[in-house]
Amino acid sequence: MLIGEVARRSGVSSRMLRHYDTLGLVRPTGRTVGGYREYSAEDIRRIFHVESLRSLGLSLREIGRALADPGFTPSTLVGDLIRRTEDRLKREQELLDRLRRVDASAPPAWDDVLRLVELLHGLDSPDPARRQQTALGPAEDVPAELLAEAVLTEPDQNVAGALRWALARSGGDALPSLTAGLRSPEATVRLRAIRAIADLPGDAATAALAGALDDPDPTVRTRAALASGARGSTAAVPTLVALVVDGPNDVEAAEVLAELSADASTADRIKRALAEELAAHSADQAVRIRLTQALAELPATEDLLRQLTADEDPAVALIASALAGMRRSEG
């Protein structure tokens, strides 16, 4: 079958068939007396094979490798196509998200559109320095929702700090976006949301922090308790007491408990909770020392400190005596 007939029947142009021949993808088996390309039935099947692979998104170079390499398995081909398609869909989703952000900002003029697109490019840059520079730009140019989304995805600590600073001074309502971050299945995203919400004013932000006190991740719970307790939320007391018992953040937790103890009823509650933990950990010296030190930060705990000066553990008794002495000298 001559090239013109093959082109009509296969739907592949004569020009493309010649290109396939040049590349070695489909070389006609024979030639006529006049030198024209003559394709066999096997050649035509190979043309359809090439076209099928092209329809899946492979380049001609990749098709040539697949046809020439006997070790190139279908599973390898399909796996490559899946990864390539996933990358393409990810890029298209990012573009869609970007367009929605532009649309949501309702820019009144083309200059505003171009400025917003520039900001989006800056915040999406692979260069942390550029992302940080974008975050530190004029606050009025950056929608709060956009900053919130950037905060939740930013892995670099320096850039994240700049984004939180920009978010806190933007004056926009970023709390809904950040609260959505608290529902992320990824603990790192929830932690970023907690840190950003902690910089926002208002009772709603405090309530959002308190709502994360039962987070399954201990680091998220810790940050939520310290942040919400520092804002006066008594709901954080049990978690803060647990932090004193556990150790790594006991000093921070004790300081927040001391701030909450400015209210007399809360102070009594905290005092009772610490006393209960002392009784529950009678054989754990390290825990009892941390609890003793935390008691020394609270008001009206002289009675408990005096009891601890006679503790069976010499180290606890010594620390309690020193702290009680400091309290007397300060009084």
DRENFIVO-183783 format. One line per field, with one value per residue (C-alpha): y, x, z. Coordinates in Angstrom, 1 decimal. Each point is the difference from the previous one (the first is absolute). Layout:
<nodes>
north: Y, ...
east: X, ...
up: Z, ...
</nodes>
This chain:
<nodes>
north: 0.0, 3.4, 2.9, 1.9, -2.9, -0.7, 3.7, -0.2, -3.2, 0.7, 3.7, 0.7, 2.6, -0.9, 2.6, -1.7, -3.4, 1.3, 1.4, -3.4, -1.5, 2.6, -0.8, -3.7, -0.5, -1.4, -0.8, -1.5, -3.5, 0.6, 2.4, 0.1, -0.1, 3.8, 0.3, 0.7, -1.2, -3.2, -1.1, -3.5, -1.1, -0.3, 3.6, 1.2, -1.8, 1.7, 3.4, -0.6, -1.1, 3.3, 2.0, -1.8, 0.8, 3.7, 0.2, -0.9, 2.9, -1.5, 1.9, -1.5, -0.5, -2.0, -2.0, -0.9, -1.2, -2.0, -1.7, -0.7, -1.2, -3.5, 0.6, 3.0, -1.5, 1.2, 0.6, 2.3, 1.9, 0.3, 1.0, 2.8, 1.2, 0.0, 2.1, 2.4, 0.3, 0.6, 2.8, 1.6, -0.1, 1.4, 2.9, 0.6, -0.1, 2.6, 2.2, -0.5, 1.0, 3.0, 1.1, -0.4, 2.1, 2.8, -0.3, 0.0, 3.2, 1.8, 2.3, 3.2, 0.7, -1.8, 1.4, -1.7, -3.3, 0.2, 0.9, -2.9, -2.4, 1.3, -0.7, -3.5, -0.7, 1.4, -2.1, -3.1, 0.5, -2.9, 2.5, 0.6, 3.4, 1.2, -1.4, 1.8, 3.2, -0.3, -0.5, 3.0, 2.3, 2.5, -1.6, 1.6, -1.7, -3.5, -1.5, -1.6, -3.3, -0.3, 0.5, -2.5, -2.7, 0.8, -0.3, -3.5, -1.3, 1.8, -2.4, 2.6, 1.4, 3.5, 0.4, -1.3, 2.6, 2.7, -1.3, 0.0, 3.5, 1.1, -1.8, 1.6, 3.5, -0.6, 0.9, -2.6, -2.9, -2.9, -2.1, -2.1, -1.1, -0.7, -1.9, -2.2, -0.8, -1.4, -2.7, -1.1, -3.7, 1.2, 1.0, 2.4, 2.0, 0.1, 1.2, 2.8, 1.0, 0.1, 2.2, 2.4, 0.1, 0.8, 3.3, 1.1, 2.1, -0.8, -2.5, -2.0, -0.7, -1.0, -2.4, -1.5, -0.6, -1.6, -2.2, -1.6, -1.1, -3.6, -0.2, -3.6, 1.4, 0.9, 2.9, 1.6, -0.5, 1.6, 3.1, 0.3, -0.2, 2.5, 2.5, -0.3, 0.1, 3.1, 1.6, -0.8, -3.2, -2.2, -2.9, -0.4, -0.7, -3.9, -0.1, 2.5, -2.0, -3.1, 1.9, 0.7, -3.7, -1.1, 2.3, 1.4, 3.2, 0.1, 3.5, 1.6, -1.8, 1.1, 3.6, -0.1, -1.7, 2.9, 2.5, -1.8, 0.0, 3.7, -1.1, -1.4, -2.8, -1.1, 0.1, -2.4, -2.3, -0.1, -0.4, -3.1, -1.5, 0.3, -1.4, -3.0, -0.6, 0.1, -2.7, -2.1, 0.2, -0.7, -2.2, 2.2, 2.4, 2.0, 0.5, 1.1, 2.5, 1.5, 0.2, 1.6, 2.6, 0.7, 0.5, 2.6, 2.1, 0.1, 2.3, -1.4, -3.3, 0.6, -2.8, -2.6, 1.1, -0.3, -3.6, -0.8, 1.2, -3.2, -2.2, -3.5, 0.7, 2.2, 1.7, 1.1, 1.1, 2.0, 1.8, 0.7, 1.5, 2.3, 1.1, 0.5, 2.1, 2.1, 0.6, 1.2, 2.4, 1.4, 0.4
east: 0.0, 1.4, 0.4, -3.0, -2.3, 1.4, -0.5, -3.6, -0.8, 1.9, -0.7, 3.7, 1.3, 2.5, 2.3, -0.2, 0.6, 3.2, 1.0, -0.5, 2.2, 2.7, -0.1, 0.0, -3.3, -1.8, 2.1, -1.9, 1.0, 0.3, 0.4, -1.6, 2.0, -0.4, 1.4, -3.3, -0.6, -2.0, -1.5, -0.8, -2.8, 2.5, 1.2, -3.5, -0.5, 3.1, -1.4, -3.1, 2.3, 1.9, -3.2, -1.5, 3.1, -0.1, -3.6, 1.1, 2.4, 3.3, 2.5, 1.4, 3.3, -1.7, -2.0, 3.2, 1.6, -3.1, -0.1, 3.7, 0.6, -1.2, 0.4, -2.4, -3.0, -3.6, 0.0, 3.0, -1.8, -3.3, 1.8, 1.8, -3.2, -1.8, 2.8, 0.0, -3.8, 0.0, 2.6, -2.1, -3.1, 1.8, 1.3, -3.5, -1.5, 2.5, -0.9, -3.7, 0.6, 2.0, -2.8, -2.6, 2.2, 0.1, -3.7, -0.8, 2.0, -2.3, 2.8, -1.6, 2.7, 2.6, 2.8, -1.5, -0.3, 3.7, 1.1, -1.9, 1.4, 3.5, -0.6, -1.2, 3.1, 2.1, -1.7, 0.2, 3.7, 2.3, 2.5, -0.7, 1.7, -2.5, -2.9, 1.1, 0.5, -3.5, -1.5, 1.9, -1.5, -2.8, -2.7, -2.9, 1.1, -0.4, -3.5, -0.1, -1.5, 3.0, 2.4, -1.8, 0.2, 3.7, 0.6, -1.5, 2.3, 3.2, 2.8, 2.7, 0.0, 1.3, -2.5, -2.8, 0.9, -0.2, -3.4, -1.4, 1.2, -1.6, -3.2, -0.2, 0.3, -2.1, -3.3, -1.9, -2.1, 2.5, -1.5, -2.4, 2.9, 2.2, -2.7, -0.5, 3.7, -0.7, -2.1, 2.9, 1.0, 3.7, 1.3, 2.5, -2.8, -2.0, 3.1, 0.5, -3.6, 0.3, 3.1, -1.7, -3.3, 2.0, 1.0, -3.5, -2.1, -3.5, -2.1, -0.7, 3.7, 0.3, -2.9, 1.6, 3.2, -2.0, -1.7, 3.4, 0.7, -1.2, 2.1, 1.5, 3.5, 1.8, 2.0, -3.2, -1.7, 3.0, 0.0, -3.8, 0.1, 2.9, -1.6, -3.6, 1.2, 2.0, -3.2, -1.8, -1.8, -0.5, -0.9, 3.7, 0.7, -0.1, 2.3, 2.4, 0.2, 0.7, 2.8, 1.6, -0.3, 1.5, 2.9, 1.2, -2.1, -0.5, 1.6, -2.2, -3.1, 0.8, 0.3, -3.4, -1.6, 1.4, -1.7, -3.3, 0.3, -0.7, -3.6, -0.5, -2.4, 2.3, 3.0, -1.7, -0.8, 3.6, 1.3, -2.3, 1.0, 3.7, -0.5, -1.8, 2.9, 2.4, -2.0, -0.2, 3.7, 1.4, 2.8, 1.1, 2.6, 0.2, -3.7, -0.2, 2.8, -1.8, -3.3, 1.8, 1.5, -3.3, -1.7, 2.6, -1.2, -3.6, -1.5, -1.0, 1.9, 2.2, -1.9, 0.8, 3.6, 0.4, -1.3, 2.5, 2.9, -0.5, -0.4, 1.5, 2.0, 3.0, 0.3, -3.7, 0.3, 3.1, -1.5, -3.3, 2.0, 1.9, -3.1, -1.9, 2.9, -0.1, -3.7, 0.5, 2.8, -2.1, -2.9
up: 0.0, -1.0, 2.4, -1.3, 0.5, 3.5, 0.9, -1.1, 1.8, 3.2, 0.4, 0.4, -2.4, -2.7, 1.5, 3.4, -1.6, -1.6, 3.4, 1.6, -2.8, 0.7, 3.7, -0.5, 1.7, -3.0, -3.1, -2.9, -0.8, -3.7, -2.9, -3.4, -3.2, 0.0, 3.5, 1.8, 3.5, 0.2, 3.3, 1.0, 2.4, 2.8, -0.7, 0.2, 3.4, 1.2, -1.1, 2.1, 2.9, -0.2, -0.2, 3.0, 2.1, -1.1, 1.1, 3.5, 0.1, -0.9, -2.1, -3.2, 1.8, 2.7, -2.5, -1.8, 3.2, 0.9, -3.4, -0.2, 3.6, 0.6, 3.8, -0.1, 1.7, -0.2, 3.8, -0.3, -2.8, 1.9, 3.2, -1.8, -1.5, 3.4, 1.6, -3.0, 0.1, 3.8, -0.5, -2.7, 2.1, 2.9, -2.1, -1.4, 3.5, 1.2, -3.0, 0.8, 3.7, -1.2, -2.3, 2.8, 2.3, -2.6, -0.5, 3.7, 0.6, -2.5, -1.4, -1.4, -2.6, -2.1, 2.1, 3.0, -1.9, -1.1, 3.5, 1.5, -2.6, 0.8, 3.7, -0.7, -2.0, 2.8, 2.7, -2.2, -0.9, 0.8, 1.4, 3.8, -0.2, -2.6, 1.9, 3.1, -1.9, -1.4, 3.5, 1.3, -2.7, 0.6, 2.0, -1.9, -3.2, 1.4, 0.6, 3.5, -1.5, -2.3, 2.8, 2.1, -2.7, -0.4, 3.8, 0.0, -2.7, 0.8, 1.2, 0.5, 3.6, -1.0, -2.8, 2.3, 2.6, -2.6, -1.3, 3.6, 0.5, -3.2, 0.8, 3.5, -1.5, -3.1, 1.8, -2.1, 1.3, -0.3, 2.8, -2.1, -2.3, 3.0, 1.8, -3.0, 0.4, 3.4, -1.7, -2.2, 0.2, 0.2, 3.4, -1.5, -1.6, 3.2, 1.9, -2.5, 0.4, 3.8, -0.2, -2.3, 1.9, 3.2, -1.6, -0.8, 2.4, 1.2, 1.9, -3.2, -0.3, 3.6, -0.4, -3.1, 2.0, 2.9, -2.6, -0.8, 3.6, -0.9, -3.2, -0.4, -0.5, 3.2, -1.6, -1.3, 3.4, 1.7, -2.2, 0.3, 3.8, 0.4, -2.5, 1.3, 3.7, -0.7, -1.3, 3.2, -1.0, 3.1, -2.2, -0.5, 3.7, -0.2, -3.0, 1.6, 3.2, -2.1, -1.7, 3.4, 0.8, -3.4, 0.1, -3.3, 0.2, 3.8, 0.5, -2.7, 1.4, 3.5, -1.1, -1.7, 3.0, 2.1, -2.3, 0.2, 3.8, 0.1, 0.3, 3.6, -1.0, -2.8, 2.3, 2.4, -2.8, -1.3, 3.6, 0.5, -3.3, 0.7, 3.5, -1.5, -2.4, 2.9, 1.8, -3.3, -0.6, 3.5, -1.3, -3.0, 1.1, -3.3, -0.2, 3.6, -0.5, -3.0, 1.9, 3.0, -2.3, -1.6, 3.4, 0.8, -2.9, 1.3, 2.7, 3.4, -0.2, 3.0, 1.9, -2.6, -0.3, 3.8, -0.2, -2.7, 2.0, 2.0, -3.0, 0.1, -3.1, 1.1, -3.4, 0.1, 3.6, -0.8, -3.0, 2.0, 2.8, -2.4, -1.7, 3.2, 1.3, -3.2, 0.4, 3.6, -1.0, -2.8, 2.3
</nodes>
